[in-house]
C-alpha cells in the first residue's frame, strides 16, 4: 500500500510540470516529466512484483 501512495504522490508532484510543458512549451519541464515517468514505471514494476509474490504465496 505504501508504494501505491508513492505513485499517487509522484503523479501529483509532476502535474505542474505537465502543465508547463503542454501549455507553455517549457522544454525543461518536459525533461522533468520524462524523468518522473521513468521513476513511475520503475515503481509500478515494483508494485507488480509485490502483488505477484503475495498472490503466489497463498
mmCIF file as Biopython writes it, N, C-alpha, C and O atoms, coordinates in Angstrom:
data_model
#
loop_
_atom_site.group_PDB
_atom_site.id
_atom_site.type_symbol
_atom_site.label_atom_id
_atom_site.label_alt_id
_atom_site.label_comp_id
_atom_site.label_asym_id
_atom_site.label_entity_id
_atom_site.label_seq_id
_atom_site.pdbx_PDB_ins_code
_atom_site.Cartn_x
_atom_site.Cartn_y
_atom_site.Cartn_z
_atom_site.occupancy
_atom_site.B_iso_or_equiv
_atom_site.auth_seq_id
_atom_site.auth_asym_id
_atom_site.pdbx_PDB_model_num
ATOM 1   N N  . UNK A ? 1  ? 0.812  -1.195  0.000   1.0 0.0 1  A 1 
ATOM 2   C CA . UNK A ? 1  ? 0.000  0.000   0.000   1.0 0.0 1  A 1 
ATOM 3   C C  . UNK A ? 1  ? 0.857  1.262   0.000   1.0 0.0 1  A 1 
ATOM 4   O O  . UNK A ? 1  ? 0.485  2.280   -0.583  1.0 0.0 1  A 1 
ATOM 5   N N  . UNK A ? 2  ? 2.002  1.181   0.657   1.0 0.0 2  A 1 
ATOM 6   C CA . UNK A ? 2  ? 2.866  2.359   0.745   1.0 0.0 2  A 1 
ATOM 7   C C  . UNK A ? 2  ? 3.374  2.771   -0.637  1.0 0.0 2  A 1 
ATOM 8   O O  . UNK A ? 2  ? 3.446  3.962   -0.943  1.0 0.0 2  A 1 
ATOM 9   N N  . UNK A ? 3  ? 3.721  1.799   -1.461  1.0 0.0 3  A 1 
ATOM 10  C CA . UNK A ? 3  ? 4.233  2.124   -2.797  1.0 0.0 3  A 1 
ATOM 11  C C  . UNK A ? 3  ? 3.137  2.738   -3.666  1.0 0.0 3  A 1 
ATOM 12  O O  . UNK A ? 3  ? 3.408  3.603   -4.500  1.0 0.0 3  A 1 
ATOM 13  N N  . UNK A ? 4  ? 1.899  2.286   -3.465  1.0 0.0 4  A 1 
ATOM 14  C CA . UNK A ? 4  ? 0.794  2.873   -4.225  1.0 0.0 4  A 1 
ATOM 15  C C  . UNK A ? 4  ? 0.630  4.342   -3.850  1.0 0.0 4  A 1 
ATOM 16  O O  . UNK A ? 4  ? 0.355  5.180   -4.709  1.0 0.0 4  A 1 
ATOM 17  N N  . UNK A ? 5  ? 0.797  4.647   -2.579  1.0 0.0 5  A 1 
ATOM 18  C CA . UNK A ? 5  ? 0.729  6.048   -2.141  1.0 0.0 5  A 1 
ATOM 19  C C  . UNK A ? 5  ? 1.861  6.849   -2.786  1.0 0.0 5  A 1 
ATOM 20  O O  . UNK A ? 5  ? 1.674  8.013   -3.142  1.0 0.0 5  A 1 
ATOM 21  N N  . UNK A ? 6  ? 3.032  6.232   -2.937  1.0 0.0 6  A 1 
ATOM 22  C CA . UNK A ? 6  ? 4.153  6.907   -3.593  1.0 0.0 6  A 1 
ATOM 23  C C  . UNK A ? 6  ? 3.810  7.220   -5.045  1.0 0.0 6  A 1 
ATOM 24  O O  . UNK A ? 6  ? 4.176  8.278   -5.557  1.0 0.0 6  A 1 
ATOM 25  N N  . UNK A ? 7  ? 3.106  6.299   -5.712  1.0 0.0 7  A 1 
ATOM 26  C CA . UNK A ? 7  ? 2.679  6.534   -7.092  1.0 0.0 7  A 1 
ATOM 27  C C  . UNK A ? 7  ? 1.763  7.749   -7.144  1.0 0.0 7  A 1 
ATOM 28  O O  . UNK A ? 7  ? 1.939  8.635   -7.981  1.0 0.0 7  A 1 
ATOM 29  N N  . UNK A ? 8  ? 0.793  7.785   -6.253  1.0 0.0 8  A 1 
ATOM 30  C CA . UNK A ? 8  ? -0.149 8.913   -6.226  1.0 0.0 8  A 1 
ATOM 31  C C  . UNK A ? 8  ? 0.572  10.231  -5.963  1.0 0.0 8  A 1 
ATOM 32  O O  . UNK A ? 8  ? 0.282  11.243  -6.600  1.0 0.0 8  A 1 
ATOM 33  N N  . UNK A ? 9  ? 1.512  10.213  -5.023  1.0 0.0 9  A 1 
ATOM 34  C CA . UNK A ? 9  ? 2.271  11.423  -4.701  1.0 0.0 9  A 1 
ATOM 35  C C  . UNK A ? 9  ? 3.129  11.875  -5.882  1.0 0.0 9  A 1 
ATOM 36  O O  . UNK A ? 9  ? 3.231  13.069  -6.162  1.0 0.0 9  A 1 
ATOM 37  N N  . UNK A ? 10 ? 3.741  10.916  -6.570  1.0 0.0 10 A 1 
ATOM 38  C CA . UNK A ? 10 ? 4.589  11.243  -7.720  1.0 0.0 10 A 1 
ATOM 39  C C  . UNK A ? 10 ? 3.761  11.865  -8.839  1.0 0.0 10 A 1 
ATOM 40  O O  . UNK A ? 10 ? 4.171  12.860  -9.436  1.0 0.0 10 A 1 
ATOM 41  N N  . UNK A ? 11 ? 2.611  11.290  -9.120  1.0 0.0 11 A 1 
ATOM 42  C CA . UNK A ? 11 ? 1.753  11.833  -10.172 1.0 0.0 11 A 1 
ATOM 43  C C  . UNK A ? 11 ? 1.317  13.255  -9.805  1.0 0.0 11 A 1 
ATOM 44  O O  . UNK A ? 11 ? 1.319  14.150  -10.651 1.0 0.0 11 A 1 
ATOM 45  N N  . UNK A ? 12 ? 0.948  13.450  -8.553  1.0 0.0 12 A 1 
ATOM 46  C CA . UNK A ? 12 ? 0.532  14.790  -8.119  1.0 0.0 12 A 1 
ATOM 47  C C  . UNK A ? 12 ? 1.682  15.791  -8.217  1.0 0.0 12 A 1 
ATOM 48  O O  . UNK A ? 12 ? 1.466  16.959  -8.541  1.0 0.0 12 A 1 
ATOM 49  N N  . UNK A ? 13 ? 2.900  15.334  -7.938  1.0 0.0 13 A 1 
ATOM 50  C CA . UNK A ? 13 ? 4.037  16.251  -7.934  1.0 0.0 13 A 1 
ATOM 51  C C  . UNK A ? 13 ? 4.454  16.695  -9.335  1.0 0.0 13 A 1 
ATOM 52  O O  . UNK A ? 13 ? 5.072  17.750  -9.486  1.0 0.0 13 A 1 
ATOM 53  N N  . UNK A ? 14 ? 4.130  15.915  -10.350 1.0 0.0 14 A 1 
ATOM 54  C CA . UNK A ? 14 ? 4.562  16.304  -11.699 1.0 0.0 14 A 1 
ATOM 55  C C  . UNK A ? 14 ? 3.489  17.081  -12.463 1.0 0.0 14 A 1 
ATOM 56  O O  . UNK A ? 14 ? 3.717  17.509  -13.594 1.0 0.0 14 A 1 
ATOM 57  N N  . UNK A ? 15 ? 2.343  17.257  -11.855 1.0 0.0 15 A 1 
ATOM 58  C CA . UNK A ? 15 ? 1.247  17.928  -12.554 1.0 0.0 15 A 1 
ATOM 59  C C  . UNK A ? 15 ? 1.630  19.332  -13.029 1.0 0.0 15 A 1 
ATOM 60  O O  . UNK A ? 15 ? 1.299  19.721  -14.149 1.0 0.0 15 A 1 
ATOM 61  N N  . UNK A ? 16 ? 2.314  20.077  -12.193 1.0 0.0 16 A 1 
ATOM 62  C CA . UNK A ? 16 ? 2.703  21.442  -12.572 1.0 0.0 16 A 1 
ATOM 63  C C  . UNK A ? 16 ? 3.635  21.433  -13.786 1.0 0.0 16 A 1 
ATOM 64  O O  . UNK A ? 16 ? 3.504  22.267  -14.682 1.0 0.0 16 A 1 
ATOM 65  N N  . UNK A ? 17 ? 4.573  20.489  -13.810 1.0 0.0 17 A 1 
ATOM 66  C CA . UNK A ? 17 ? 5.492  20.402  -14.948 1.0 0.0 17 A 1 
ATOM 67  C C  . UNK A ? 17 ? 4.776  19.977  -16.224 1.0 0.0 17 A 1 
ATOM 68  O O  . UNK A ? 17 ? 5.126  20.431  -17.313 1.0 0.0 17 A 1 
ATOM 69  N N  . UNK A ? 18 ? 3.778  19.110  -16.095 1.0 0.0 18 A 1 
ATOM 70  C CA . UNK A ? 18 ? 2.996  18.708  -17.275 1.0 0.0 18 A 1 
ATOM 71  C C  . UNK A ? 18 ? 2.288  19.929  -17.865 1.0 0.0 18 A 1 
ATOM 72  O O  . UNK A ? 18 ? 2.277  20.126  -19.080 1.0 0.0 18 A 1 
ATOM 73  N N  . UNK A ? 19 ? 1.707  20.731  -17.001 1.0 0.0 19 A 1 
ATOM 74  C CA . UNK A ? 19 ? 1.016  21.943  -17.461 1.0 0.0 19 A 1 
ATOM 75  C C  . UNK A ? 19 ? 2.014  22.891  -18.129 1.0 0.0 19 A 1 
ATOM 76  O O  . UNK A ? 19 ? 1.731  23.446  -19.191 1.0 0.0 19 A 1 
ATOM 77  N N  . UNK A ? 20 ? 3.175  23.074  -17.510 1.0 0.0 20 A 1 
ATOM 78  C CA . UNK A ? 20 ? 4.192  23.964  -18.082 1.0 0.0 20 A 1 
ATOM 79  C C  . UNK A ? 20 ? 4.640  23.479  -19.456 1.0 0.0 20 A 1 
ATOM 80  O O  . UNK A ? 20 ? 4.829  24.278  -20.374 1.0 0.0 20 A 1 
ATOM 81  N N  . UNK A ? 21 ? 4.808  22.164  -19.592 1.0 0.0 21 A 1 
ATOM 82  C CA . UNK A ? 21 ? 5.275  21.631  -20.862 1.0 0.0 21 A 1 
ATOM 83  C C  . UNK A ? 21 ? 4.224  21.784  -21.953 1.0 0.0 21 A 1 
ATOM 84  O O  . UNK A ? 21 ? 4.527  22.276  -23.040 1.0 0.0 21 A 1 
ATOM 85  N N  . UNK A ? 22 ? 3.006  21.371  -21.677 1.0 0.0 22 A 1 
ATOM 86  C CA . UNK A ? 22 ? 1.977  21.372  -22.716 1.0 0.0 22 A 1 
ATOM 87  C C  . UNK A ? 22 ? 1.383  22.753  -22.984 1.0 0.0 22 A 1 
ATOM 88  O O  . UNK A ? 22 ? 1.045  23.065  -24.126 1.0 0.0 22 A 1 
ATOM 89  N N  . UNK A ? 23 ? 1.252  23.572  -21.967 1.0 0.0 23 A 1 
ATOM 90  C CA . UNK A ? 23 ? 0.607  24.878  -22.164 1.0 0.0 23 A 1 
ATOM 91  C C  . UNK A ? 23 ? 1.592  26.006  -22.447 1.0 0.0 23 A 1 
ATOM 92  O O  . UNK A ? 23 ? 1.256  26.974  -23.129 1.0 0.0 23 A 1 
ATOM 93  N N  . UNK A ? 24 ? 2.815  25.876  -21.919 1.0 0.0 24 A 1 
ATOM 94  C CA . UNK A ? 24 ? 3.772  26.972  -22.058 1.0 0.0 24 A 1 
ATOM 95  C C  . UNK A ? 24 ? 4.995  26.575  -22.880 1.0 0.0 24 A 1 
ATOM 96  O O  . UNK A ? 24 ? 5.941  27.352  -23.011 1.0 0.0 24 A 1 
ATOM 97  N N  . UNK A ? 25 ? 4.971  25.358  -23.436 1.0 0.0 25 A 1 
ATOM 98  C CA . UNK A ? 25 ? 6.080  24.862  -24.253 1.0 0.0 25 A 1 
ATOM 99  C C  . UNK A ? 25 ? 7.430  24.969  -23.551 1.0 0.0 25 A 1 
ATOM 100 O O  . UNK A ? 25 ? 8.428  25.345  -24.165 1.0 0.0 25 A 1 
ATOM 101 N N  . UNK A ? 26 ? 7.455  24.634  -22.260 1.0 0.0 26 A 1 
ATOM 102 C CA . UNK A ? 26 ? 8.675  24.683  -21.462 1.0 0.0 26 A 1 
ATOM 103 C C  . UNK A ? 26 ? 9.409  23.349  -21.609 1.0 0.0 26 A 1 
ATOM 104 O O  . UNK A ? 26 ? 8.967  22.331  -21.077 1.0 0.0 26 A 1 
ATOM 105 N N  . UNK A ? 27 ? 10.518 23.360  -22.324 1.0 0.0 27 A 1 
ATOM 106 C CA . UNK A ? 27 ? 11.270 22.137  -22.594 1.0 0.0 27 A 1 
ATOM 107 C C  . UNK A ? 27 ? 11.865 21.509  -21.355 1.0 0.0 27 A 1 
ATOM 108 O O  . UNK A ? 27 ? 11.890 20.284  -21.241 1.0 0.0 27 A 1 
ATOM 109 N N  . UNK A ? 28 ? 12.346 22.319  -20.417 1.0 0.0 28 A 1 
ATOM 110 C CA . UNK A ? 28 ? 12.925 21.782  -19.185 1.0 0.0 28 A 1 
ATOM 111 C C  . UNK A ? 28 ? 11.866 21.038  -18.377 1.0 0.0 28 A 1 
ATOM 112 O O  . UNK A ? 28 ? 12.159 20.015  -17.758 1.0 0.0 28 A 1 
ATOM 113 N N  . UNK A ? 29 ? 10.655 21.542  -18.381 1.0 0.0 29 A 1 
ATOM 114 C CA . UNK A ? 29 ? 9.569  20.863  -17.674 1.0 0.0 29 A 1 
ATOM 115 C C  . UNK A ? 29 ? 9.297  19.508  -18.320 1.0 0.0 29 A 1 
ATOM 116 O O  . UNK A ? 29 ? 8.998  18.536  -17.626 1.0 0.0 29 A 1 
ATOM 117 N N  . UNK A ? 30 ? 9.396  19.442  -19.629 1.0 0.0 30 A 1 
ATOM 118 C CA . UNK A ? 30 ? 9.214  18.175  -20.328 1.0 0.0 30 A 1 
ATOM 119 C C  . UNK A ? 30 ? 10.265 17.147  -19.927 1.0 0.0 30 A 1 
ATOM 120 O O  . UNK A ? 30 ? 9.964  15.961  -19.789 1.0 0.0 30 A 1 
ATOM 121 N N  . UNK A ? 31 ? 11.486 17.603  -19.744 1.0 0.0 31 A 1 
ATOM 122 C CA . UNK A ? 31 ? 12.559 16.719  -19.301 1.0 0.0 31 A 1 
ATOM 123 C C  . UNK A ? 31 ? 12.269 16.174  -17.906 1.0 0.0 31 A 1 
ATOM 124 O O  . UNK A ? 31 ? 12.477 14.992  -17.634 1.0 0.0 31 A 1 
ATOM 125 N N  . UNK A ? 32 ? 11.787 17.049  -17.025 1.0 0.0 32 A 1 
ATOM 126 C CA . UNK A ? 32 ? 11.442 16.603  -15.668 1.0 0.0 32 A 1 
ATOM 127 C C  . UNK A ? 32 ? 10.287 15.612  -15.694 1.0 0.0 32 A 1 
ATOM 128 O O  . UNK A ? 32 ? 10.273 14.656  -14.919 1.0 0.0 32 A 1 
ATOM 129 N N  . UNK A ? 33 ? 9.322  15.830  -16.574 1.0 0.0 33 A 1 
ATOM 130 C CA . UNK A ? 33 ? 8.191  14.909  -16.692 1.0 0.0 33 A 1 
ATOM 131 C C  . UNK A ? 33 ? 8.675  13.553  -17.184 1.0 0.0 33 A 1 
ATOM 132 O O  . UNK A ? 33 ? 8.248  12.518  -16.672 1.0 0.0 33 A 1 
ATOM 133 N N  . UNK A ? 34 ? 9.556  13.550  -18.163 1.0 0.0 34 A 1 
ATOM 134 C CA . UNK A ? 34 ? 10.085 12.275  -18.673 1.0 0.0 34 A 1 
ATOM 135 C C  . UNK A ? 34 ? 10.820 11.499  -17.581 1.0 0.0 34 A 1 
ATOM 136 O O  . UNK A ? 34 ? 10.656 10.284  -17.469 1.0 0.0 34 A 1 
ATOM 137 N N  . UNK A ? 35 ? 11.621 12.183  -16.786 1.0 0.0 35 A 1 
ATOM 138 C CA . UNK A ? 35 ? 12.332 11.526  -15.685 1.0 0.0 35 A 1 
ATOM 139 C C  . UNK A ? 35 ? 11.346 10.965  -14.669 1.0 0.0 35 A 1 
ATOM 140 O O  . UNK A ? 35 ? 11.493 9.832   -14.211 1.0 0.0 35 A 1 
ATOM 141 N N  . UNK A ? 36 ? 10.354 11.754  -14.325 1.0 0.0 36 A 1 
ATOM 142 C CA . UNK A ? 36 ? 9.354  11.304  -13.352 1.0 0.0 36 A 1 
ATOM 143 C C  . UNK A ? 36 ? 8.559  10.123  -13.885 1.0 0.0 36 A 1 
ATOM 144 O O  . UNK A ? 36 ? 8.202  9.222   -13.126 1.0 0.0 36 A 1 
ATOM 145 N N  . UNK A ? 37 ? 8.282  10.118  -15.176 1.0 0.0 37 A 1 
ATOM 146 C CA . UNK A ? 37 ? 7.559  8.991   -15.770 1.0 0.0 37 A 1 
ATOM 147 C C  . UNK A ? 37 ? 8.404  7.719   -15.717 1.0 0.0 37 A 1 
ATOM 148 O O  . UNK A ? 37 ? 7.865  6.628   -15.532 1.0 0.0 37 A 1 
ATOM 149 N N  . UNK A ? 38 ? 9.705  7.847   -15.875 1.0 0.0 38 A 1 
ATOM 150 C CA . UNK A ? 38 ? 10.580 6.682   -15.743 1.0 0.0 38 A 1 
ATOM 151 C C  . UNK A ? 38 ? 10.551 6.178   -14.304 1.0 0.0 38 A 1 
ATOM 152 O O  . UNK A ? 38 ? 10.484 4.971   -14.073 1.0 0.0 38 A 1 
ATOM 153 N N  . UNK A ? 39 ? 10.600 7.090   -13.337 1.0 0.0 39 A 1 
ATOM 154 C CA . UNK A ? 39 ? 10.506 6.702   -11.931 1.0 0.0 39 A 1 
ATOM 155 C C  . UNK A ? 39 ? 9.177  6.003   -11.654 1.0 0.0 39 A 1 
ATOM 156 O O  . UNK A ? 39 ? 9.119  5.035   -10.896 1.0 0.0 39 A 1 
ATOM 157 N N  . UNK A ? 40 ? 8.121  6.502   -12.274 1.0 0.0 40 A 1 
ATOM 158 C CA . UNK A ? 40 ? 6.797  5.912   -12.123 1.0 0.0 40 A 1 
ATOM 159 C C  . UNK A ? 40 ? 6.771  4.490   -12.694 1.0 0.0 40 A 1 
ATOM 160 O O  . UNK A ? 40 ? 6.167  3.589   -12.112 1.0 0.0 40 A 1 
ATOM 161 N N  . UNK A ? 41 ? 7.420  4.304   -13.818 1.0 0.0 41 A 1 
ATOM 162 C CA . UNK A ? 41 ? 7.487  2.983   -14.439 1.0 0.0 41 A 1 
ATOM 163 C C  . UNK A ? 41 ? 8.198  1.985   -13.527 1.0 0.0 41 A 1 
ATOM 164 O O  . UNK A ? 41 ? 7.746  0.851   -13.368 1.0 0.0 41 A 1 
ATOM 165 N N  . UNK A ? 42 ? 9.304  2.408   -12.934 1.0 0.0 42 A 1 
ATOM 166 C CA . UNK A ? 42 ? 10.056 1.541   -12.023 1.0 0.0 42 A 1 
ATOM 167 C C  . UNK A ? 42 ? 9.206  1.200   -10.802 1.0 0.0 42 A 1 
ATOM 168 O O  . UNK A ? 42 ? 9.153  0.045   -10.379 1.0 0.0 42 A 1 
ATOM 169 N N  . UNK A ? 43 ? 8.551  2.198   -10.243 1.0 0.0 43 A 1 
ATOM 170 C CA . UNK A ? 43 ? 7.714  1.988   -9.074  1.0 0.0 43 A 1 
ATOM 171 C C  . UNK A ? 43 ? 6.552  1.049   -9.392  1.0 0.0 43 A 1 
ATOM 172 O O  . UNK A ? 43 ? 6.214  0.184   -8.584  1.0 0.0 43 A 1 
ATOM 173 N N  . UNK A ? 44 ? 5.951  1.214   -10.546 1.0 0.0 44 A 1 
ATOM 174 C CA . UNK A ? 44 ? 4.858  0.333   -10.962 1.0 0.0 44 A 1 
ATOM 175 C C  . UNK A ? 44 ? 5.355  -1.101  -11.104 1.0 0.0 44 A 1 
ATOM 176 O O  . UNK A ? 44 ? 4.643  -2.038  -10.742 1.0 0.0 44 A 1 
ATOM 177 N N  . UNK A ? 45 ? 6.546  -1.281  -11.616 1.0 0.0 45 A 1 
ATOM 178 C CA . UNK A ? 45 ? 7.128  -2.614  -11.734 1.0 0.0 45 A 1 
ATOM 179 C C  . UNK A ? 45 ? 7.339  -3.265  -10.378 1.0 0.0 45 A 1 
ATOM 180 O O  . UNK A ? 45 ? 7.111  -4.463  -10.212 1.0 0.0 45 A 1 
ATOM 181 N N  . UNK A ? 46 ? 7.775  -2.470  -9.412  1.0 0.0 46 A 1 
ATOM 182 C CA . UNK A ? 46 ? 7.965  -2.989  -8.056  1.0 0.0 46 A 1 
ATOM 183 C C  . UNK A ? 46 ? 6.632  -3.414  -7.450  1.0 0.0 46 A 1 
ATOM 184 O O  . UNK A ? 46 ? 6.554  -4.441  -6.776  1.0 0.0 46 A 1 
ATOM 185 N N  . UNK A ? 47 ? 5.589  -2.631  -7.687  1.0 0.0 47 A 1 
ATOM 186 C CA . UNK A ? 47 ? 4.260  -2.969  -7.170  1.0 0.0 47 A 1 
ATOM 187 C C  . UNK A ? 47 ? 3.771  -4.261  -7.810  1.0 0.0 47 A 1 
ATOM 188 O O  . UNK A ? 47 ? 3.235  -5.133  -7.126  1.0 0.0 47 A 1 
ATOM 189 N N  . UNK A ? 48 ? 3.954  -4.383  -9.111  1.0 0.0 48 A 1 
ATOM 190 C CA . UNK A ? 48 ? 3.547  -5.614  -9.813  1.0 0.0 48 A 1 
ATOM 191 C C  . UNK A ? 48 ? 4.251  -6.827  -9.222  1.0 0.0 48 A 1 
ATOM 192 O O  . UNK A ? 48 ? 3.632  -7.872  -9.019  1.0 0.0 48 A 1 
ATOM 193 N N  . UNK A ? 49 ? 5.540  -6.688  -8.946  1.0 0.0 49 A 1 
ATOM 194 C CA . UNK A ? 49 ? 6.312  -7.796  -8.386  1.0 0.0 49 A 1 
ATOM 195 C C  . UNK A ? 49 ? 5.785  -8.181  -7.008  1.0 0.0 49 A 1 
ATOM 196 O O  . UNK A ? 49 ? 5.626  -9.365  -6.711  1.0 0.0 49 A 1 
ATOM 197 N N  . UNK A ? 50 ? 5.513  -7.183  -6.165  1.0 0.0 50 A 1 
ATOM 198 C CA . UNK A ? 50 ? 4.997  -7.444  -4.824  1.0 0.0 50 A 1 
ATOM 199 C C  . UNK A ? 50 ? 3.649  -8.164  -4.891  1.0 0.0 50 A 1 
ATOM 200 O O  . UNK A ? 50 ? 3.404  -9.113  -4.146  1.0 0.0 50 A 1 
ATOM 201 N N  . UNK A ? 51 ? 2.788  -7.706  -5.783  1.0 0.0 51 A 1 
ATOM 202 C CA . UNK A ? 51 ? 1.467  -8.306  -5.910  1.0 0.0 51 A 1 
ATOM 203 C C  . UNK A ? 51 ? 1.579  -9.761  -6.365  1.0 0.0 51 A 1 
ATOM 204 O O  . UNK A ? 51 ? 0.887  -10.634 -5.840  1.0 0.0 51 A 1 
ATOM 205 N N  . UNK A ? 52 ? 2.440  -10.016 -7.329  1.0 0.0 52 A 1 
ATOM 206 C CA . UNK A ? 52 ? 2.635  -11.385 -7.810  1.0 0.0 52 A 1 
ATOM 207 C C  . UNK A ? 52 ? 3.154  -12.286 -6.697  1.0 0.0 52 A 1 
ATOM 208 O O  . UNK A ? 52 ? 2.682  -13.411 -6.533  1.0 0.0 52 A 1 
ATOM 209 N N  . UNK A ? 53 ? 4.122  -11.794 -5.937  1.0 0.0 53 A 1 
ATOM 210 C CA . UNK A ? 53 ? 4.674  -12.583 -4.844  1.0 0.0 53 A 1 
ATOM 211 C C  . UNK A ? 53 ? 3.608  -12.888 -3.783  1.0 0.0 53 A 1 
ATOM 212 O O  . UNK A ? 53 ? 3.521  -14.009 -3.282  1.0 0.0 53 A 1 
ATOM 213 N N  . UNK A ? 54 ? 2.810  -11.887 -3.453  1.0 0.0 54 A 1 
ATOM 214 C CA . UNK A ? 54 ? 1.761  -12.071 -2.442  1.0 0.0 54 A 1 
ATOM 215 C C  . UNK A ? 54 ? 0.694  -13.044 -2.955  1.0 0.0 54 A 1 
ATOM 216 O O  . UNK A ? 54 ? 0.219  -13.903 -2.212  1.0 0.0 54 A 1 
ATOM 217 N N  . UNK A ? 55 ? 0.330  -12.902 -4.206  1.0 0.0 55 A 1 
ATOM 218 C CA . UNK A ? 55 ? -0.691 -13.768 -4.789  1.0 0.0 55 A 1 
ATOM 219 C C  . UNK A ? 55 ? -0.219 -15.210 -4.839  1.0 0.0 55 A 1 
ATOM 220 O O  . UNK A ? 55 ? -0.994 -16.124 -4.557  1.0 0.0 55 A 1 
ATOM 221 N N  . UNK A ? 56 ? 1.029  -15.426 -5.192  1.0 0.0 56 A 1 
ATOM 222 C CA . UNK A ? 56 ? 1.566  -16.783 -5.334  1.0 0.0 56 A 1 
ATOM 223 C C  . UNK A ? 56 ? 1.893  -17.440 -3.987  1.0 0.0 56 A 1 
ATOM 224 O O  . UNK A ? 56 ? 2.079  -18.655 -3.922  1.0 0.0 56 A 1 
ATOM 225 N N  . UNK A ? 57 ? 1.962  -16.654 -2.926  1.0 0.0 57 A 1 
ATOM 226 C CA . UNK A ? 57 ? 2.294  -17.224 -1.620  1.0 0.0 57 A 1 
ATOM 227 C C  . UNK A ? 57 ? 1.059  -17.793 -0.913  1.0 0.0 57 A 1 
ATOM 228 O O  . UNK A ? 57 ? 1.179  -18.405 0.148   1.0 0.0 57 A 1 
ATOM 229 N N  . UNK A ? 58 ? -0.105 -17.596 -1.487  1.0 0.0 58 A 1 
ATOM 230 C CA . UNK A ? 58 ? -1.350 -18.078 -0.860  1.0 0.0 58 A 1 
ATOM 231 C C  . UNK A ? 58 ? -1.538 -19.548 -1.105  1.0 0.0 58 A 1 
ATOM 232 O O  . UNK A ? 58 ? -2.526 -20.128 -0.656  1.0 0.0 58 A 1 
#
